Amino acid sequence: MEKRFIPNPQRALWLSLIIPGAGQIYNRKLWKIPIVYGGFLGCLYALTWNNQMYGDYSQAYLDIMDDDPNTKSYENMLPLNYSIAGREEQYKEIFKNKKNYYRKYRDMSIFAMIAVYLLSVVDAYVDAELSSFDISKDLGLRIEPAVFNFGGRGREASVGVQCNLNF
């Protein structure tokens, strides 16, 4: 008879802290690894995209705010042959709002990546902790009459229904 593998929760925790997904490998839950790394890749993509857009709009905002006519990177953000003459103040506000928007979502992408990392660590620990949890086939509900005596003087016993849940 083969001995059942019961992982050590502390080891799963430390492995998952050091290398994301290593706790899931240690717990022999290999199907969770694509979920963990898919979460990391999704967060990394969002971080890269938002950081690139933040950099572009930051530079466009700096260029539209200065008085140097040679700095016109903001024109790359506009349609071809589009003129903002007379509406500079409106576009200054638009570029400022876009810059702040992408900075906010870049920062949220970082927090999401940290959350995926912590979730993988917690999953590895909880999975290892619950691996020795007894799941018996003897689940049942037993309903039977019962007599309740509340122990007071002069009080009589009460009759009722008692439910016992076995698991």
MODELLER restraints for C-alpha pairs under 7 A, 6 or more apart:
rsr = mdl.restraints
at = mdl.atoms
rsr.add(forms.Gaussian(group=physical.xy_distance, feature=features.Distance(at['CA:6:A'], at['CA:131:A']), mean=6.25, stdev=0.5))
rsr.add(forms.Gaussian(group=physical.xy_distance, feature=features.Distance(at['CA:6:A'], at['CA:132:A']), mean=6.32, stdev=0.5))
rsr.add(forms.Gaussian(group=physical.xy_distance, feature=features.Distance(at['CA:7:A'], at['CA:27:A']), mean=5.95, stdev=0.5))
rsr.add(forms.Gaussian(group=physical.xy_distance, feature=features.Distance(at['CA:7:A'], at['CA:128:A']), mean=5.39, stdev=0.5))
rsr.add(forms.Gaussian(group=physical.xy_distance, feature=features.Distance(at['CA:8:A'], at['CA:128:A']), mean=6.22, stdev=0.5))
rsr.add(forms.Gaussian(group=physical.xy_distance, feature=features.Distance(at['CA:9:A'], at['CA:125:A']), mean=5.19, stdev=0.5))
rsr.add(forms.Gaussian(group=physical.xy_distance, feature=features.Distance(at['CA:9:A'], at['CA:128:A']), mean=4.80, stdev=0.5))
rsr.add(forms.Gaussian(group=physical.xy_distance, feature=features.Distance(at['CA:9:A'], at['CA:129:A']), mean=5.32, stdev=0.5))
rsr.add(forms.Gaussian(group=physical.xy_distance, feature=features.Distance(at['CA:12:A'], at['CA:23:A']), mean=4.42, stdev=0.5))
rsr.add(forms.Gaussian(group=physical.xy_distance, feature=features.Distance(at['CA:12:A'], at['CA:26:A']), mean=6.36, stdev=0.5))
rsr.add(forms.Gaussian(group=physical.xy_distance, feature=features.Distance(at['CA:12:A'], at['CA:27:A']), mean=6.96, stdev=0.5))
rsr.add(forms.Gaussian(group=physical.xy_distance, feature=features.Distance(at['CA:12:A'], at['CA:124:A']), mean=5.76, stdev=0.5))
rsr.add(forms.Gaussian(group=physical.xy_distance, feature=features.Distance(at['CA:12:A'], at['CA:125:A']), mean=5.75, stdev=0.5))
rsr.add(forms.Gaussian(group=physical.xy_distance, feature=features.Distance(at['CA:12:A'], at['CA:128:A']), mean=6.69, stdev=0.5))
rsr.add(forms.Gaussian(group=physical.xy_distance, feature=features.Distance(at['CA:13:A'], at['CA:23:A']), mean=6.35, stdev=0.5))
rsr.add(forms.Gaussian(group=physical.xy_distance, feature=features.Distance(at['CA:13:A'], at['CA:121:A']), mean=6.01, stdev=0.5))
rsr.add(forms.Gaussian(group=physical.xy_distance, feature=features.Distance(at['CA:13:A'], at['CA:124:A']), mean=6.19, stdev=0.5))
rsr.add(forms.Gaussian(group=physical.xy_distance, feature=features.Distance(at['CA:13:A'], at['CA:125:A']), mean=5.10, stdev=0.5))
rsr.add(forms.Gaussian(group=physical.xy_distance, feature=features.Distance(at['CA:15:A'], at['CA:22:A']), mean=5.39, stdev=0.5))
rsr.add(forms.Gaussian(group=physical.xy_distance, feature=features.Distance(at['CA:15:A'], at['CA:23:A']), mean=5.17, stdev=0.5))
rsr.add(forms.Gaussian(group=physical.xy_distance, feature=features.Distance(at['CA:16:A'], at['CA:22:A']), mean=5.02, stdev=0.5))
rsr.add(forms.Gaussian(group=physical.xy_distance, feature=features.Distance(at['CA:16:A'], at['CA:23:A']), mean=4.35, stdev=0.5))
rsr.add(forms.Gaussian(group=physical.xy_distance, feature=features.Distance(at['CA:16:A'], at['CA:121:A']), mean=5.24, stdev=0.5))
rsr.add(forms.Gaussian(group=physical.xy_distance, feature=features.Distance(at['CA:16:A'], at['CA:124:A']), mean=6.74, stdev=0.5))
rsr.add(forms.Gaussian(group=physical.xy_distance, feature=features.Distance(at['CA:17:A'], at['CA:121:A']), mean=6.13, stdev=0.5))
rsr.add(forms.Gaussian(group=physical.xy_distance, feature=features.Distance(at['CA:20:A'], at['CA:117:A']), mean=6.68, stdev=0.5))
rsr.add(forms.Gaussian(group=physical.xy_distance, feature=features.Distance(at['CA:20:A'], at['CA:120:A']), mean=6.88, stdev=0.5))
rsr.add(forms.Gaussian(group=physical.xy_distance, feature=features.Distance(at['CA:21:A'], at['CA:33:A']), mean=5.72, stdev=0.5))
rsr.add(forms.Gaussian(group=physical.xy_distance, feature=features.Distance(at['CA:21:A'], at['CA:36:A']), mean=6.53, stdev=0.5))
rsr.add(forms.Gaussian(group=physical.xy_distance, feature=features.Distance(at['CA:21:A'], at['CA:120:A']), mean=6.81, stdev=0.5))
rsr.add(forms.Gaussian(group=physical.xy_distance, feature=features.Distance(at['CA:23:A'], at['CA:124:A']), mean=5.03, stdev=0.5))
rsr.add(forms.Gaussian(group=physical.xy_distance, feature=features.Distance(at['CA:24:A'], at['CA:30:A']), mean=6.34, stdev=0.5))
rsr.add(forms.Gaussian(group=physical.xy_distance, feature=features.Distance(at['CA:24:A'], at['CA:32:A']), mean=6.65, stdev=0.5))
rsr.add(forms.Gaussian(group=physical.xy_distance, feature=features.Distance(at['CA:24:A'], at['CA:33:A']), mean=6.73, stdev=0.5))
rsr.add(forms.Gaussian(group=physical.xy_distance, feature=features.Distance(at['CA:24:A'], at['CA:124:A']), mean=5.50, stdev=0.5))
rsr.add(forms.Gaussian(group=physical.xy_distance, feature=features.Distance(at['CA:27:A'], at['CA:128:A']), mean=6.19, stdev=0.5))
rsr.add(forms.Gaussian(group=physical.xy_distance, feature=features.Distance(at['CA:36:A'], at['CA:120:A']), mean=6.52, stdev=0.5))
rsr.add(forms.Gaussian(group=physical.xy_distance, feature=features.Distance(at['CA:39:A'], at['CA:116:A']), mean=6.36, stdev=0.5))
rsr.add(forms.Gaussian(group=physical.xy_distance, feature=features.Distance(at['CA:40:A'], at['CA:113:A']), mean=6.11, stdev=0.5))
rsr.add(forms.Gaussian(group=physical.xy_distance, feature=features.Distance(at['CA:40:A'], at['CA:116:A']), mean=6.75, stdev=0.5))
rsr.add(forms.Gaussian(group=physical.xy_distance, feature=features.Distance(at['CA:43:A'], at['CA:109:A']), mean=5.71, stdev=0.5))
rsr.add(forms.Gaussian(group=physical.xy_distance, feature=features.Distance(at['CA:43:A'], at['CA:112:A']), mean=6.47, stdev=0.5))
rsr.add(forms.Gaussian(group=physical.xy_distance, feature=features.Distance(at['CA:43:A'], at['CA:113:A']), mean=5.48, stdev=0.5))
rsr.add(forms.Gaussian(group=physical.xy_distance, feature=features.Distance(at['CA:46:A'], at['CA:109:A']), mean=6.10, stdev=0.5))
rsr.add(forms.Gaussian(group=physical.xy_distance, feature=features.Distance(at['CA:47:A'], at['CA:106:A']), mean=5.27, stdev=0.5))
rsr.add(forms.Gaussian(group=physical.xy_distance, feature=features.Distance(at['CA:47:A'], at['CA:109:A']), mean=5.18, stdev=0.5))
rsr.add(forms.Gaussian(group=physical.xy_distance, feature=features.Distance(at['CA:47:A'], at['CA:110:A']), mean=6.67, stdev=0.5))
rsr.add(forms.Gaussian(group=physical.xy_distance, feature=features.Distance(at['CA:50:A'], at['CA:102:A']), mean=5.32, stdev=0.5))
rsr.add(forms.Gaussian(group=physical.xy_distance, feature=features.Distance(at['CA:50:A'], at['CA:105:A']), mean=6.33, stdev=0.5))
rsr.add(forms.Gaussian(group=physical.xy_distance, feature=features.Distance(at['CA:50:A'], at['CA:106:A']), mean=4.97, stdev=0.5))
rsr.add(forms.Gaussian(group=physical.xy_distance, feature=features.Distance(at['CA:51:A'], at['CA:106:A']), mean=5.69, stdev=0.5))
rsr.add(forms.Gaussian(group=physical.xy_distance, feature=features.Distance(at['CA:53:A'], at['CA:102:A']), mean=6.34, stdev=0.5))
rsr.add(forms.Gaussian(group=physical.xy_distance, feature=features.Distance(at['CA:54:A'], at['CA:99:A']), mean=5.33, stdev=0.5))
rsr.add(forms.Gaussian(group=physical.xy_distance, feature=features.Distance(at['CA:54:A'], at['CA:102:A']), mean=4.97, stdev=0.5))
rsr.add(forms.Gaussian(group=physical.xy_distance, feature=features.Distance(at['CA:54:A'], at['CA:103:A']), mean=5.69, stdev=0.5))
rsr.add(forms.Gaussian(group=physical.xy_distance, feature=features.Distance(at['CA:57:A'], at['CA:95:A']), mean=6.05, stdev=0.5))
rsr.add(forms.Gaussian(group=physical.xy_distance, feature=features.Distance(at['CA:57:A'], at['CA:98:A']), mean=6.52, stdev=0.5))
rsr.add(forms.Gaussian(group=physical.xy_distance, feature=features.Distance(at['CA:57:A'], at['CA:99:A']), mean=5.10, stdev=0.5))
rsr.add(forms.Gaussian(group=physical.xy_distance, feature=features.Distance(at['CA:58:A'], at['CA:99:A']), mean=5.56, stdev=0.5))
rsr.add(forms.Gaussian(group=physical.xy_distance, feature=features.Distance(at['CA:60:A'], at['CA:73:A']), mean=5.39, stdev=0.5))
rsr.add(forms.Gaussian(group=physical.xy_distance, feature=features.Distance(at['CA:60:A'], at['CA:74:A']), mean=4.18, stdev=0.5))
rsr.add(forms.Gaussian(group=physical.xy_distance, feature=features.Distance(at['CA:60:A'], at['CA:95:A']), mean=6.91, stdev=0.5))
rsr.add(forms.Gaussian(group=physical.xy_distance, feature=features.Distance(at['CA:61:A'], at['CA:92:A']), mean=6.48, stdev=0.5))
rsr.add(forms.Gaussian(group=physical.xy_distance, feature=features.Distance(at['CA:61:A'], at['CA:95:A']), mean=5.41, stdev=0.5))
rsr.add(forms.Gaussian(group=physical.xy_distance, feature=features.Distance(at['CA:61:A'], at['CA:96:A']), mean=6.16, stdev=0.5))
rsr.add(forms.Gaussian(group=physical.xy_distance, feature=features.Distance(at['CA:63:A'], at['CA:71:A']), mean=5.45, stdev=0.5))
rsr.add(forms.Gaussian(group=physical.xy_distance, feature=features.Distance(at['CA:63:A'], at['CA:72:A']), mean=5.99, stdev=0.5))
rsr.add(forms.Gaussian(group=physical.xy_distance, feature=features.Distance(at['CA:63:A'], at['CA:73:A']), mean=6.48, stdev=0.5))
rsr.add(forms.Gaussian(group=physical.xy_distance, feature=features.Distance(at['CA:63:A'], at['CA:74:A']), mean=6.67, stdev=0.5))
rsr.add(forms.Gaussian(group=physical.xy_distance, feature=features.Distance(at['CA:64:A'], at['CA:74:A']), mean=6.62, stdev=0.5))
rsr.add(forms.Gaussian(group=physical.xy_distance, feature=features.Distance(at['CA:64:A'], at['CA:92:A']), mean=6.56, stdev=0.5))
rsr.add(forms.Gaussian(group=physical.xy_distance, feature=features.Distance(at['CA:65:A'], at['CA:92:A']), mean=7.00, stdev=0.5))
rsr.add(forms.Gaussian(group=physical.xy_distance, feature=features.Distance(at['CA:138:A'], at['CA:167:A']), mean=6.32, stdev=0.5))
rsr.add(forms.Gaussian(group=physical.xy_distance, feature=features.Distance(at['CA:139:A'], at['CA:166:A']), mean=5.47, stdev=0.5))
rsr.add(forms.Gaussian(group=physical.xy_distance, feature=features.Distance(at['CA:139:A'], at['CA:167:A']), mean=4.84, stdev=0.5))
rsr.add(forms.Gaussian(group=physical.xy_distance, feature=features.Distance(at['CA:140:A'], at['CA:165:A']), mean=5.88, stdev=0.5))
rsr.add(forms.Gaussian(group=physical.xy_distance, feature=features.Distance(at['CA:140:A'], at['CA:166:A']), mean=5.20, stdev=0.5))
rsr.add(forms.Gaussian(group=physical.xy_distance, feature=features.Distance(at['CA:140:A'], at['CA:167:A']), mean=6.90, stdev=0.5))
rsr.add(forms.Gaussian(group=physical.xy_distance, feature=features.Distance(at['CA:141:A'], at['CA:163:A']), mean=6.90, stdev=0.5))
rsr.add(forms.Gaussian(group=physical.xy_distance, feature=features.Distance(at['CA:141:A'], at['CA:164:A']), mean=5.69, stdev=0.5))
rsr.add(forms.Gaussian(group=physical.xy_distance, feature=features.Distance(at['CA:141:A'], at['CA:165:A']), mean=4.58, stdev=0.5))
rsr.add(forms.Gaussian(group=physical.xy_distance, feature=features.Distance(at['CA:141:A'], at['CA:166:A']), mean=6.31, stdev=0.5))
rsr.add(forms.Gaussian(group=physical.xy_distance, feature=features.Distance(at['CA:142:A'], at['CA:163:A']), mean=5.73, stdev=0.5))
rsr.add(forms.Gaussian(group=physical.xy_distance, feature=features.Distance(at['CA:142:A'], at['CA:164:A']), mean=5.03, stdev=0.5))
rsr.add(forms.Gaussian(group=physical.xy_distance, feature=features.Distance(at['CA:142:A'], at['CA:165:A']), mean=6.42, stdev=0.5))
rsr.add(forms.Gaussian(group=physical.xy_distance, feature=features.Distance(at['CA:143:A'], at['CA:161:A']), mean=6.98, stdev=0.5))
rsr.add(forms.Gaussian(group=physical.xy_distance, feature=features.Distance(at['CA:143:A'], at['CA:162:A']), mean=5.79, stdev=0.5))
rsr.add(forms.Gaussian(group=physical.xy_distance, feature=features.Distance(at['CA:143:A'], at['CA:163:A']), mean=4.56, stdev=0.5))
rsr.add(forms.Gaussian(group=physical.xy_distance, feature=features.Distance(at['CA:143:A'], at['CA:164:A']), mean=6.36, stdev=0.5))
rsr.add(forms.Gaussian(group=physical.xy_distance, feature=features.Distance(at['CA:144:A'], at['CA:161:A']), mean=5.89, stdev=0.5))
rsr.add(forms.Gaussian(group=physical.xy_distance, feature=features.Distance(at['CA:144:A'], at['CA:162:A']), mean=5.45, stdev=0.5))
rsr.add(forms.Gaussian(group=physical.xy_distance, feature=features.Distance(at['CA:144:A'], at['CA:163:A']), mean=6.60, stdev=0.5))
rsr.add(forms.Gaussian(group=physical.xy_distance, feature=features.Distance(at['CA:145:A'], at['CA:160:A']), mean=5.90, stdev=0.5))
rsr.add(forms.Gaussian(group=physical.xy_distance, feature=features.Distance(at['CA:145:A'], at['CA:161:A']), mean=4.56, stdev=0.5))
rsr.add(forms.Gaussian(group=physical.xy_distance, feature=features.Distance(at['CA:145:A'], at['CA:162:A']), mean=5.80, stdev=0.5))
rsr.add(forms.Gaussian(group=physical.xy_distance, feature=features.Distance(at['CA:146:A'], at['CA:159:A']), mean=5.89, stdev=0.5))
rsr.add(forms.Gaussian(group=physical.xy_distance, feature=features.Distance(at['CA:146:A'], at['CA:160:A']), mean=5.34, stdev=0.5))
rsr.add(forms.Gaussian(group=physical.xy_distance, feature=features.Distance(at['CA:146:A'], at['CA:161:A']), mean=5.50, stdev=0.5))
rsr.add(forms.Gaussian(group=physical.xy_distance, feature=features.Distance(at['CA:146:A'], at['CA:162:A']), mean=5.64, stdev=0.5))
rsr.add(forms.Gaussian(group=physical.xy_distance, feature=features.Distance(at['CA:147:A'], at['CA:157:A']), mean=6.55, stdev=0.5))
rsr.add(forms.Gaussian(group=physical.xy_distance, feature=features.Distance(at['CA:147:A'], at['CA:158:A']), mean=5.71, stdev=0.5))
rsr.add(forms.Gaussian(group=physical.xy_distance, feature=features.Distance(at['CA:147:A'], at['CA:159:A']), mean=4.62, stdev=0.5))
rsr.add(forms.Gaussian(group=physical.xy_distance, feature=features.Distance(at['CA:147:A'], at['CA:160:A']), mean=6.31, stdev=0.5))
rsr.add(forms.Gaussian(group=physical.xy_distance, feature=features.Distance(at['CA:148:A'], at['CA:157:A']), mean=5.61, stdev=0.5))
rsr.add(forms.Gaussian(group=physical.xy_distance, feature=features.Distance(at['CA:148:A'], at['CA:158:A']), mean=5.04, stdev=0.5))
rsr.add(forms.Gaussian(group=physical.xy_distance, feature=features.Distance(at['CA:148:A'], at['CA:159:A']), mean=6.12, stdev=0.5))
rsr.add(forms.Gaussian(group=physical.xy_distance, feature=features.Distance(at['CA:149:A'], at['CA:157:A']), mean=4.55, stdev=0.5))
rsr.add(forms.Gaussian(group=physical.xy_distance, feature=features.Distance(at['CA:149:A'], at['CA:158:A']), mean=6.38, stdev=0.5))
rsr.add(forms.Gaussian(group=physical.xy_distance, feature=features.Distance(at['CA:150:A'], at['CA:157:A']), mean=6.97, stdev=0.5))
